[in-house]
Structures are given as structure tokens and as C-alpha cells.
Amino acid sequence: MYDAKGKTAGILVRISDDREGRALGVKRQEEDSRHLGDRLGVKVVRVYVENDISASTIAGDDRREFEDFMADWQAGVFDVPLAYTTGRLTRDNLVAERVINIAREREVSPFYVASPWCDLNTAAGRRMYRSLAVNDTGEAEDIQERTKRKKLEDAREGKTAGGRRTFGYGKVIGYDPIKQKDICDPYQVRDEETAVLKEGKRRTLAGDSQFTIVADWNRRGITTSMVGQTIKYKGEEIVCDGQWDVGKFKRTLLNEAYVQFDPTGHPTDCPCLENPETGGTRVHHDERHRAKWPHIFTRAEHDAMKAMFDGREAFWVRKPEGGIRARTYLLSGITECGGTWRDTAKKGQYCGGDMYGQGKTYPLADGTIKRQRRYACKKWNRRGERIGCCSVFRIADAVEAYVTEQVLYRFDSPEIVRALAPVANELRMAEVIQELSELQARRELLAAEYAAGDHDKDDYRVMRKTVLDKMTALDTEKKQLMSAKAKSLAVPTDGGLRDVWENASMDWRASVVKLVVEKVVINPGLPGGKFWPDRQGWRFDPDLIEIVWLH
């Protein structure tokens, strides 16, 4: 067996299903793996944690920690990989081959707490490991089939799908001292929450806007069922404050679970029909079943609310050809208000609020209506909270044209590739650019010397090929040094961006702008007698626009 004493080690711990969200499974795996490390005499340098992550490719989970574990093992960040079992690493045959390849490259095989050690540097060890991997893969597929069948069976009986509590249901019927949490019955209503839902229905049908209702609920301290729960947001774990916003309000009120089930046309032998006729609707993919929990809204009430919501959002309907409405403002997400607060306790302070695309209509003399695209400082957020001064507005076409021209001018510079490189690659990118410049000068000098008769034809060809080969290699390295985002967008860095800009999509152009622009500050002020780019252009003062460049 491999002598691991004195070596460094990395531990991978993983559990597929953490219903309680307390990560107890991975903690136990880490403790046992550390004990294994003590017996082997290794020093653990890092623990890679995959909580609530499946190792099967069937699940399609994003295994970032596993990828870091494999990359660090291959790069020599640690010597010995440790895990609880072979199945903690992977339940997929193809991924198992990656483990074998790295083990042969590093000449060390993973050690397990509860699985046999296989020397992957021998044919016998690899055969044994592959058989374990086949068994792990088959087990994962068996679990998936049983799980899918159980979910279908539960749905047809009108049972809940599990997971987080649905607002309005989950009456507290006791307390679990071991788990230190309330025991909730998902089939009984919470009276105080159903009263809130009925209030939302009543006010919606009476014509109150989502914004008005949400602001009122948040002011009154009414929270969603997510309050206090830990959730993942943009790769980080945060504790949910339970605040409402307009999107959450609409999704909640239109949840079909609240709607009384309509058995018309439903198979008469379905077990869900044994549930009380007052049951809500259990949704399972394309199937609908009568639920064990009571309904809160009738179908007519649900349809009336949906009609109200859809009518208010007519401008934001989906495109006829399908898909969501495309981006219509180039600088959404990076524009900032340069104004000051006027009518609040922050009076005189810098605003710094986000500016959003906002259309405005003007009646013309001929009776037609003109619609103008503008960037506007937003006054309220989706929760009804005051977030901006709402005193700065600017014509969007002019702002976008000005910023676009500045971005294209920046891309015309040969130094643009330095701006597209991550901070860690900036030094090497500068060296590559300098070397390319020197080689280009050398290439031109060789041509001049050859024309003057200083080199014969064969020598010139050899020297020229040497220079071109080095330039090709450096060009390849230059592309590799760029950020992953720049590479994915295939951004031209040779002055050709203008050629593709006009025919590119708004989303692609916005992504390119964000490669080099941190934010665009729109300062208050009037254009006066200024026009841009000329007298036939917009009444617009570009001096009031401040572009903050990245790097």
C-alpha cells in the first residue's frame, strides 16, 4: 500500500439530500475522514464540501467543489485524496475514469473510510475500482427510478411533494426537541396566513396594484414562509428576511396549490378522488390531482386574479415567436444616478441609485403619440422601499450612442487586450503585447533588409517563418490569457469590433460593454444649447455622462 505518512491531503465530503439544511451528514463524513487521515499520518490542507449535491450525472448538479478537488489534486495542491466511500466521489463511470487517470499521473490513489483501497496504478486495482464504479452508477439509477415512481404515487394520492413549506399551510402541531424545530402538518392551514392570502385576493380584484399591497405587507411585518431559512444566492448562503416583492406576490397568489380541484374529465379510478372535495390542486409535471389539503381559492377567483395580473403586464408580454422579451436598454444594470436626495432625511446626499430603462409618451401636434426611451432614477424597489432620488432622467438613445462610441474607441486601441485579462494575467498579457510589438517591428525590418539585398531568399524565408511562428504562438497565448467571459463572447481585439457591432444582438453588445465598463454615472443638468454629435443630433451634453472603466 502507498505510504502516505507525512504527505498532505484533501478531503471531499458529499451528501445528496439534506432536507433539514443542517449539513449534519457532511460533518460526520469530515470527522471520519479526518480520523482516517490521522491513521495514515497525513496533514489535511483543505476540505471540499458538497452539501445537498448528487454525484450522478442524471441529476445534473453543478459540482464545483468536486471540480476544484480534482484540479487541486492534479496540480499538486495536496498529495492524498480522502473520501468516505467511492460513491462520495462519483456515481458515474466516465468520471471514475478521470479519477483513474489522475491517480496514475500523480502515482497515488484515493483512500476511503468505508470502501476498499484500490491501487489504481495496477491493472488489478483499476479493474476492482471500475467494478465499484459500475455498482455505484447502477445504484444511482435504481434510486432515481424508485424516487420518480414514489413521487408519481404520492402525487396521485394528493400528498405534498415535500420541500419548503407552502405559505398558508403547515399548521404547527408540536415541537421536536432533537431537531429543535416546530413540527408542522402540511395538510392543515395556518389561519393567519390564509387571511393574508384572501386579503391579497380581495385587494387585487378591487384594483390595488401589486406594489401597493407589497409595500403595505412589508410595512406591517407580514413575512413569507421563507423567513429565517438559509438559501443560496449567487453562490453564497444567506438568511432570508421573508420580505415580499411584486414577483413573489404574484407567484404566490397564482399558485395552483390554493385552487379547488376540478374533477371534470379526470380518471374516475384515480386515488386522489378519495380525498375531500374541498381539496386544493396537486401539480405533478403535466398532471393535476385533488390534494389532501383544503383549497383557499375557487377556480373562478384564480382565473380572475390571473386576468388582472395579465392585463397590467400587457406591455411585457412574451414575444409571438416564443421566449421572453429581449433586452431593450443597452446599459441596464450599470447606470447610476449622479443626483442628490431632496425630500428625505438624506437631503443633499449623493444618490447613487440604479437607473433603469423607462419609456415616456408625448402627444404630438398631429394627434399621434411619440414614445421616448429614457434612463430614469428609480424611486421605489419591488418591495416598496425608497431607493432613489427620482430626479435624474436622460434620453436613452443619446446616452447609449455616446457610451457605445467611447467603448468602440477603447477597443480600437491595441491595449484593449490588457483590459480583457483577469488581474492575475495582466502582467503576462503586458509582456505578450510587448513581445508581439517587437516581433512585428522585427518582421518589418527583415522585409526592408531583404528588399535592400542584405539577405538571400532562403535565409529571409527561414527568418521570416521563425518570426511568424513566434507571433502565432503569442497570439494563441494572448487569447488564452483573456477572461473566460471575453473568450466566450469571441470579442474581436484586432480593431474589428465596429464591423460586427451593428448586426450583433443587444444582449451581446451589453455583455461586451460590461467587459470594460464598471458603471455609467448620469449626472443632473440640462443640455442648454448643446447638441450631440452635431446640430442634427440630440439635445444632449456628453459632459454630464461619466464612464467608470474597469482596470
N, C-alpha and C positions, 0 to 999 in steps of 0.2 A: 504493500500500500504506500501511496505517496506520503513522504514525511513533511507535514505541514508546519511543524514546530518553528516558531519564530517568524512565520510569514504573516502578511496582512490578509484580512478577509472582508468580504462584503456579504450582507445578509439580505435576501429577498423574502418578504413575508406577504402573503396574499390571502384574501378570503373573498368568495364570490358574492355572498349575500349577507349584508349587515343590516338587518331590519331595524335594530334599535339605534343604529348610528353611534354606538359607543366604542367601536373598534376593539372590542374585547378579544375577538378571535386572533387578530394580527398581533396583539400584545402578548398573548400566550405563545404564539409561534416565535416571536422575538426572544422571549425568555428561554424557551427550549433551545433555540438556535445558538444563543449566547452560551448556554451550558455546553453545547456541542463544541463551540469554539474554544471554551476553556479546556475541554478534554484533549482537543487537538493541539493546543498550545499556540493558537493564532491570536492576533490583535485585530479586533473588529474596528474598521475605519469608517464604515457607513452602513446604515440600514435603509433599504429601499422598500417603501410601504405601498401596497396596492390594496386599499380597503374598498369593499363592495365592487370589485373588478373581476370579471370572468377571464380565465386563461384560454378559453375556447374561441376559435375564430368564428364560430357560429354566432356568438353573442355580439361580436364586432366592437368590443370595448377598446377604448384608446389606452394602451398600456405604456404610458410614457415612462413610468418608473422602471418597468422591465427593460425598456429600450436603453435607459440610462445605465441600468445594471449590466446589460450585455456589453455596451460600449465601453464602460469603465473597466470591466474585466478584460476585454480585448486590448485596451490601451495600457493596461498595467497599473491602473489606479489602485487596485488590490490584487492579491495573488489567488486567494482561495474563495470560490463562491460557496455560500451556505444557504440551505433552504430546508423547510420542514419535510417535504416529500418531493418526488419528481413532478407530481401533479401541481405543486405550487408554482413551479417554473413554467410549465406549459402543458396543455392538453391538446396539442396539435402536432402531427408527425413532421410537418415541414419545419416548424420552429425547433423541434427536437434536433433536426439535422444541423441547425445553426449552433445549438449547444455543443454538438459533437465537433463541428469544425473549429470553434474557438478553443475547445478543450485540447484538441490536437495541436493547434497553433501555440497555445500557452503551456502545453505539456502538464496540465493539471485538470482533474475532473471535479465536478461539484460534489460536496458532501451533504448528506441528508440526515435529519433526525430520525425519521421513521421509514426510510426507503433504503434498500441496499446500495452500497457504493459500487459504481461501475467504472472500471478503468477504461476510459474512452480512448486511450492510446493503444489499446489492444483490440484485435478483431472480436475476441470473445466478449469483452466488456461492451463493445458497441452493439453486438447482437443482443445482449441482455438488456441494454438501455433502450434499444429500439422496440423490443417486445413490451417493456414497461410503458413506452410512449404510445404504442398501439392500444394497449389496455386503457390508458388514461383518456385517449381520444374516443374510444368506444364508450367509455363510461360517461363522458361529457354528452355524447349524442343520446345515450339512453336517458340521462337526466332531462335533457331538453324535450324528448318525446313525452316522458311522463309528466313533465311540467305543463306542456302545451295541452295535453289531454285533461289534466286536472283543472286548468284554467277554463277550458271549454265546459267541463262538467259543472264547475261552480257557477259559471255564467248562466247556464240553462236551468240552474236551481235558484237563480236570483240572488246569489251570495255576492258579497263585496269582492273586489279584486285585490284587496289589501293595500298596503302602502299608506300614504299620508291620509289623515282624516279629512273627510269632506265637510266643508263649512255647513253648519246646520244639523249635522248628525254627530253621533259619538257621545251620547249621554254618559256622564261619569257615574259608575255604579260601585266603585271601590278604589282601593289603593294597594299597590304592590310594593311592600317594603324592601324586597330584594332588588328589584329594578328601580325603586324609588321614583315611581311614576303612577299616574292615575290609570285605573282600568276603565276603558271606555267600551260601550256597546255600540257598534257601528249601525245597528238597526233601530236605534231609538233616537229621537230628535232632541236637540238642545233648544229649549223653548226660547231663550233669549236670542239665539241666532236665527231661528226661523222667523221671529218677529222682525229682525233686521232685514231678512230676505223679502218678506212681504211688504215692508216699508219701501225697499228698493223698487219692487214691482209697482207699487201704488204710485210712487213719485215719478217713475219712468213713464207710465201710461198717462200721467197727468201733464207731462210735457217738461218736467225738470231735466236739465242736462246732466250727463254723467259727471261732469266737472263739479257742478254744484253739489250733487249728492256725495261725491267722494270727499270733497273739502269738508263738508259737514260731518261725515262719519269720522274722518281723521281728527277733527276738532273735538268731537265727543268721546274720543278714545275707543271707538269701535275697531277691533282688530280682526285680521283674517285668521284662519285656522293654522297658519304657518308661524305665528308669533312665537319667538323663543327657540325655534328649531334651527339647527345648523344646516346650511345649504352651501353648495359650491357655486361661486360666481366668478367667472373669468379666471378659473384656475385656483381661486382662493376660497377658504372656508369662512363664511360669515354667519352671524346670528341674525335671523330675520326679525325685523321690527314689527311685522304684521300690518304695515301701513297699506292702505288701499290706493290704487291708481285707476285711471279710466279703463285701461285694457283689462286689468284684473276684475274690475267691477262688471264689465260686460261678459267676460268669460264665465264668471260665477253665476250671474243671473240666467245665462243661457245654457247652463249645464243640464244635460238631459236627465241626469240622475234625479232631479227635482220634479220631473214631469210625470203625471199619472200615465201608466202604461195603457196603450190601446191594443186590445187583443184581436182586432179585426184582421182577418187573414193569417193569423198566427197558427202554427200547427197545434191541433187540439190535444195531441199526446205529449206536448212539451211539459216537463215537470214544473216549469215556472208558473203555470196557470193554477197550481195548487196554492200559491201564495195569495194573501188577501187582495181583493180587487182595488184596495186603496194603495197598492204598491207603486213605487216610482219605476223608473226605467233603468235596467241594467244593460249597458252597452258593451259589446264584445266584438271588436272589429266591425263587420257589417251586420251583425245580428243585434236584435233588440229583444229583451226578455223582461217579464214582470219581476220587479225586485222585492226582496223581503222587507225593505224599509218603506215607510209611508211617503207618499208624494207630498210636495209643497205647492206646486203649481199645476193647474189643469193644462191640457194641450192648447186650448184657446188662449189662455194667458201667456203661455210660452210664445206662441206664434205672434201675438200682439206685441210683445216686447221685442221680438226679433224684427218685426216690421218697423218699429220705432227706431231701433238702432241702425238698421239698414238705410232708412230714409235719411238719417242725419249724416251718413257717411257716403252719400251718393257720389261726391267728388273723388273719393278714394276707392272706387270700385276696382275690381280686378280687370286686367286687360282682356278684350274679347278673345284673343288667341290663347289665353291661359297664362298662368303665372302672376306674380304680384306686380303691382305698379312700379315702374322703373324709377330710378333716381332722376329728379328734375332740377336739382340745385347742385352745382359742381362743388361748392365749398361747405356743404352741410357737415357739421361736426368739428370744424376747425376755425369757424369765425367767432370772434369775441367782441363784445361791446366795450368801446372805449369811453363811454359816457360816465356820468356821476349820478348817484341817487339824489332824488329831490324831495320826495314826500314821505319819507320814513325816518326811523331813528338813525339810519345810515346816511342821512342827508350830507352831501358834499363828498362822500367817499367814492372811490373808483368802483365802477360797476363790475366789469369783468365777466358779465353773464354771457351765456351762449346766445348766438344769433341764429335764427332759423329762417328757412325759406317761407315766405308768406305772401300770397297773392293779394292784390288790391284792385278793385274795379273802379273805373271812371266813366261817367256818362259823357258822350261826345255830342257836339252840336247837331250832328245828323241823326241823333237818336240811337246810335249804336253804343255798345258798351266796350270799353277798352280794358283789357286785363294786363296788369303790370306785375312782373316778378320783382320781389324785394327781399332783402335781408332785414329782419326785424329783431330787436332785442325782446326776448320772451319774458313776459311779466310773471306768469304762473307756470309751475310744473304740473305733471299729471296727477299729483296728489293734492293740488290746490294750495301749494305753498308759494309764497312770493320769492322769486329768484332773480329778477332783473329790474332795471330802472324803466324799461319800456319807453325810452325817449330817443333812441337812435334807429333810423331806418335808412336804407340806401338801395338804389336801383341795382338789381342783381346782375343784369346783363353787363353793365359798366364795370362792376367790381370783378366779375368773372373774366371779362376780357382783359382787364388790366393785370390781374394776377396771372392769367394764362401767359400773357406776353412776357412777364418777368420770369416765369418758370421756364419757358422756351428759351429765353435769352441765357438763363443759367445752364440749361442743357447744351447750348451751343459751345460752352466752354469745355476745353479738354480736361479741366479739373473736375468735371461733374462726377467721374467715376469714384473720386475720393469721397464725395458726399454720399455715394450709394453704398459705401463699405461700412460694415459694423465697426464700432470703436476698436475692437481687438485687431481688426485687419487694416486699420488706417495707415500704420507705419509701413507695412509691407506694400500696400497699394501705392503709397507715395514713391517707394523705391521702384516698383514696376513701371510707373508712369515715367520716372526719370530715365530708367533703362531704355524704355521704348523710344523716348525722345532722342537719346543718344544714338540708338541704333538707326533711327530714321535719318539723323544727320550723317551717320557713317555711310548709309546706303546712298544718299545723295552725293557724298564726297567720292565714293567709289565710281559712280556714274560719270562724274566730272573728270576723274583721273583716267578712266578708260577712254573717254572722248579725247583727252589730251595725249593719248598714246602711252601712258605710264604703265599699263598692264596689258598683257596679251589676252586674247579672247578666253582661253581655257582658265587662266588664273582668275580673271574677272568673274566668270561663271561660278567658280568654286567659292570665292569670297562672297559674292552676292547671295549664293544659296545659303551659306553659313549665317549671314545676317538675317535673311528671310526666315530661316528655321528658328532662330532665336526669337524673332518678333512673333512668329506664330505661337511658340510656346508661352511667351509672356502674355499674348492676347488671351490665350486659354486660361492662364492663371488669373488674369485680371477679371474675367467673368466669374471664376470660382470664388474670388475674394469679395464679390458683391453680396449684399444681403440676400437672404432667401426670398424676400418679397420682391426685390428688384429682378432677381433671376426668374421668378415665377411669372412676372409681368412681361418678360422679354423686352425690356426697355432699350431702345436704340441709344447708344452712348457715343456714336460717331457723327453727331450732328444731323441725324436723320429723323429726329422726333417730329419736326414740323411736317414732314411728308406724310406721317401716319395719323397725326393728331385729329384732323377734321373728320376723318372717317371712322375714328375709334368711338366706342360706346362711352356714355357719360360715366359709368362706373369705372371703366379702365382709366379714363382721364383723371378722375378723382383719386384713384389709387396712386397714379404717377405723381400728382401734386403732393400727396401726403408723404412721398418718399423724401422730399426735400423741404417741405413747409411744415413747421410746427403749428403755427396758427396765423390767422389774418385778423388784425385788430382794426375795426371800423370805428374811427373817432367821430365825435359830433362835429357839426359845422355845415355850412351851406356852400354850394359851389360858386355863388356870386356870379361873375361874368365868365367863369372858366368853362371851357368845353374840352372834351377829350374823346378821341385822339386829335380831332380838329374841329373846325366850326360846324361841320356837318354831323359831328358825333353827339355824345350825351352831354347834358349839363352836369358836369362831374369833376370833382377836384381830386386827382390821384394822391395829392399830398396828405389827404385825410385817411389814406389806407396805409397801414404799417404791416409789412410781411416779416414774420419772425422765422428765419431759416433754421433748419436742423443742421447740426455740426457747425 
